[in-house]
Amino acid sequence: MTIRLLLADDQPLVLSGLRMVIGTAPDLEIVGEAGNGAQAVQLSRDLRPDVVVMDIRMPGMDGIEATRVITEDSGDVHVIMLTTFDDDQNVYGSLRAGASGFLVKDTALDDLLTAIRVVAEGNALIAPHVTRRLIEEFASRPEPTRSPVHREQLLAGTTEREREVLTLIGRGLSNGEISTTLFIGMATAKTHVARLMSKLGARDRIQLVIIAYEAGLVSVSR
């Protein structure tokens, strides 16, 4: 199956480089190119690509806001943020907006192609150092005031076991580590994760991490 791509970057040289790299992959097809966030939103609506490769810093509407609009428009369009800047604010803002991937522009070309394929399948792919930094970013933030009612609203419909799994996801554990910690099989751990995504409306594992922190299941002291 061919993966349809939309590229969004305000630098023609970057677009040219991406075009050359992606052109070597027979399963990838570029269906559109945008020079700013507003164009990316419109082309995403018109073309319905599988994946948008999105720069963060663009004139007018930036990549983070464009990602928020695109992912709210359609859950079938996945976004990879590709930027020269990997500071915590950009990471958090991108993932909170609904991005499924976050890579810096010096990522190896083969890794970029792999990321596109992984995200197109509905999975999340974040540069290895970014997931840990995301968790550290949450841990460093002042604890918001969470009422029991707010927490129950966030976690509505989840079982006690699923909340245990969500807590471990929030701490950065893999499915294998969750399986070992809770003394359950790998298949059972995967099932719990899949059910959490469905019940909580999470696009991917990264959004489950965000929900775990916002619900107060994980904090700097736990």
MOQUI-V926094 format. One line per field, one symbol per residue. ss: DSSP state (A for helix, B for strand, O for the rest). phi: phi as a letter, one per 40 degrees, with the letter a starting at -180 (. if undefined). psi: psi as a letter, one per 20 degrees, with the letter a starting at -180 (. if undefined). Layout:
ss=???
phi=???
psi=???
//
This chain:
ss=OOBBBBBBOOOAAAAAAAAAAAOOOOOBBBBBBBOOAAAAAAAAAAAOOOBBBBOOOOOOOOAAAAAAAAAAAOOOOBBBBBBOOOOAAAAAAAAAOOOOBBBBOOOOAAAAAAAAAAAAOOOOBBOAAAAAAAAAAAAAOOOOOOOAAAAAAAOOOOOAAAAAAAAAAAOOOOAAAAAAAAOOOAAAAAAAAAAAAAAAOOOOAAAAAAAAAAOOOOOOOO
phi=.cccbbbbacbdccdcccccccccbccbbcbabbbaccccccccccbfccbbcbcccbcgcccccccdcccccacccbbbcbacbbcdccccccccchccaabccccddccccccccccccgbcabddccdccccccccccdcccbcdccccccbdgccccccccccccccgccdcccdcccfbccccccccccccdcccgccacccccccdcccgcbaccb
psi=ppppqppoqjohhgggggggghiioijppoiqpqirgghggghghhhmrhppopqgoqqcprhghhgggghhgpiipqppporipkqhgggggghhijqiqoqqijqqghhggggggghhijrqoqphiggghgghgghiqppqpoqhggghghjpiqrgghhgghghghijqrhghggggjlrqghgghgggghggghikphahhhhggggghijhprhj.
//
